[in-house]
Amino acid sequence: MPVKIRLSRQGRKKRPFYHIVVADSRAPRDGRFIERIGSYNPLTNPATIELNFDRALDWLQKGAQPTDTCRAILSYKGVMLKKHLLEGVKKGALTPEQAEAKFQDWVSQKEAKIKAKIDSLAKGEAEEMKKRMEAESKVRDARAQEIAKKRAEMAAKEADSQAESTSEETENA
């Protein structure tokens, strides 16, 4: 039975959400599966990936073939690297301690990259909000000046009309 690690689409129209499943390759995309090992939400930035690392690694070692997208997801989470390092240990190229040290080093670097991306997104969002607020305050100030100018003109006209009416009253008297 050829086994695949692939995505099963969930969610409504234009709002996809995927389950990462291990399924028989002959089963339909959203049909029967053997085991659900995670989820993937592409709508968030960065994409939200929840994965049972040990089960994914176990299925890969048993011979399950990931689809292209799942291979990218597994690679992003480090499952493919861990599998590669474990194969090196089996062949005698590495000791288990060396393999674990390399993997932990990679994980720490990956977490730093992800954190940097999240920070840059938050910083960009804050800058964009600041620019919007500045633009809104400029518009608000311009409107306030226009209103003040109109009020001053109306007050001047009213004062002129009152002055004229008082001058007419004094002439009539």
ChimeraX attribute file (.defattr): number of C-alpha atoms within 10 A of each C-alpha:
attribute: neighborCount
match mode: 1-to-1
recipient: residues
	/A:1	8
	/A:2	10
	/A:3	20
	/A:4	23
	/A:5	28
	/A:6	25
	/A:7	23
	/A:8	21
	/A:9	16
	/A:10	14
	/A:11	10
	/A:12	8
	/A:13	6
	/A:14	7
	/A:15	10
	/A:16	13
	/A:17	17
	/A:18	18
	/A:19	20
	/A:20	23
	/A:21	24
	/A:22	25
	/A:23	25
	/A:24	19
	/A:25	16
	/A:26	12
	/A:27	12
	/A:28	11
	/A:29	15
	/A:30	14
	/A:31	11
	/A:32	14
	/A:33	19
	/A:34	12
	/A:35	14
	/A:36	19
	/A:37	18
	/A:38	18
	/A:39	20
	/A:40	21
	/A:41	18
	/A:42	14
	/A:43	12
	/A:44	9
	/A:45	10
	/A:46	12
	/A:47	11
	/A:48	13
	/A:49	18
	/A:50	15
	/A:51	19
	/A:52	13
	/A:53	15
	/A:54	11
	/A:55	16
	/A:56	25
	/A:57	18
	/A:58	13
	/A:59	18
	/A:60	18
	/A:61	14
	/A:62	10
	/A:63	11
	/A:64	21
	/A:65	18
	/A:66	21
	/A:67	13
	/A:68	11
	/A:69	12
	/A:70	18
	/A:71	16
	/A:72	13
	/A:73	20
	/A:74	20
	/A:75	13
	/A:76	13
	/A:77	18
	/A:78	19
	/A:79	23
	/A:80	18
	/A:81	18
	/A:82	19
	/A:83	16
	/A:84	13
	/A:85	21
	/A:86	19
	/A:87	15
	/A:88	15
	/A:89	16
	/A:90	11
	/A:91	10
	/A:92	10
	/A:93	13
	/A:94	15
	/A:95	15
	/A:96	15
	/A:97	10
	/A:98	13
	/A:99	20
	/A:100	15
	/A:101	12
	/A:102	14
	/A:103	17
	/A:104	14
	/A:105	11
	/A:106	14
	/A:107	14
	/A:108	10
	/A:109	12
	/A:110	15
	/A:111	12
	/A:112	12
	/A:113	12
	/A:114	12
	/A:115	12
	/A:116	12
	/A:117	14
	/A:118	14
	/A:119	12
	/A:120	12
	/A:121	14
	/A:122	12
	/A:123	12
	/A:124	12
	/A:125	12
	/A:126	12
	/A:127	12
	/A:128	12
	/A:129	12
	/A:130	12
	/A:131	12
	/A:132	12
	/A:133	12
	/A:134	12
	/A:135	12
	/A:136	12
	/A:137	12
	/A:138	12
	/A:139	12
	/A:140	12
	/A:141	12
	/A:142	12
	/A:143	12
	/A:144	12
	/A:145	12
	/A:146	12
	/A:147	12
	/A:148	12
	/A:149	12
	/A:150	12
	/A:151	12
	/A:152	12
	/A:153	12
	/A:154	12
	/A:155	12
	/A:156	12
	/A:157	12
	/A:158	12
	/A:159	12
	/A:160	12
	/A:161	12
	/A:162	12
	/A:163	12
	/A:164	12
	/A:165	12
	/A:166	12
	/A:167	12
	/A:168	11
	/A:169	10
	/A:170	9
	/A:171	8
	/A:172	7
	/A:173	6
